[in-house]
Amino acid sequence: MIKPNNAKLVFAVMVIIGGVATADEHGHVHHHFAKDIDAFHAVLASVWHARPGPERTQDACAKAGEMARLASEIRSLNATQLVASIPALIAKCESDKGGVDAALYDVHEAFHRLIDAKPRPVKAK
């Protein structure tokens, strides 16, 4: 027979284990995004979670155009700020003066502002 306090402890452990099971190998929670946001996230995450260095910089630049396209196709949330953050990344990639990591950081932060914001309608163009 499980005593009430033991039952609470067992429940708490199950909740903790369940929470850990939903995290990936990097400790990030798997999000449930709308398809358009998930498509962008898949590209950004593959770059952002790579080890910083020349390969990540090259990958960020190779995928910047795809990020721009996918961001412009987001309709489920207002992605105006995310879309506006990507030209700076593209410009840094086209110059040989560096700054790609900083521009990628700005895209990443714009993405988090998008997913953390309360939903608001997208303005018609």
N, C-alpha and C positions, 0 to 999 in steps of 0.2 A: 504494500500500500504506500502510495506517495503522499507525504504530508504536504499541506498547503504551501509552506515556505519552500520546500524542495521543488514543488511543481512550478513555482515562480522562477526559481533558479534554472530549472530545465528549460522553461520557456525563454528566459533571457539568453541562455546559451544558444538555443536554436535560432533566435533572431540574429544574434551576432554571427553565427556560422552562415546563415542565409545571406546576410549582408556581404560577407566576405566572398561568398560564392558568386555574387553578381558583379564583382570587380574583375578586371582583366589582369594580365601579368604585370602591368605597370601601376596597378592600384587605382585605375580610373573606373568609375561606374559606367556601365553601359546605358546610354541614353536611348530614349524612344522618341525620335524626331519624326516630323513629317518627312515624306519622301524627298522633297526638294532640299530641305535642310540636311538630311542624312547624306545626300549625294555630295553636297559641299563638304560636310564634315569628314567624309571618307577620304577625300583628297587632302584636306588640310591636316587631318590627324596623321596621315602617313608621313607627312613632311615634319610637322611640329614635334612629334614624339621620337623622331630619329635623333641620333647623337649629333650635337652641334659640330660643325666642321665643314670642310670643302664639299663633301658629298651631299650633305643636307642643303647647303647653299645652291649647289648645282640642281638638285631635285626641286627646290623651291622655285628656282627660275624656270625650270622645264615645265612646271605645273602651274605657273602663275596665270597663264592664259586660260587654262581650264578652270582655275578658281574664279577668274573674272566672269567667264561664261556661266558657270554654275550659280554664282552669287546673283548675277543679273536675272536668272531664271527663278529665283525664290519668290514665291507668291503667297506662301502660308503665313509669313510675317513680313514686317516692313524692314527690308534689308538695305535701305538707302545708305546707312553708315558703313555697312560691310562692303558694299559695292564701291563706295568712295575711298575705302582704305587700300584697295588693290592696285590702282595705278602707281602709287608710290613704290610698291614692291616691284612692279614691272620696270619702273624708271631706274631703280637701284640695280636691277638685273642687267639693264642695258648699258649702265655706266660701269667703269672699271674701278670705281672709287670705294667699293665696299658698301656696308650699310644694309645688306640684305637681311641679316638676322634682326636688326632693329625694325625694318619694314615688315618682316614676317611676324614679329611680335605684335605690331600694330594690327595686322590682319587678324591674328589670333584673339587679341583683346576685343576687336570689333565683333568677331563671331560670338564671343562670350556675352558681350552686351546684348547682342541679338537674342540669344537663347535664354538669357536671364531676364529680359524685359517682359513686361506684361504685354500680351498680344494687343496690337492695335491694327486697324485696317490699313491696307496699302493704298496710298493715294493713286487715283487713276491718272494715267499719263496722257 
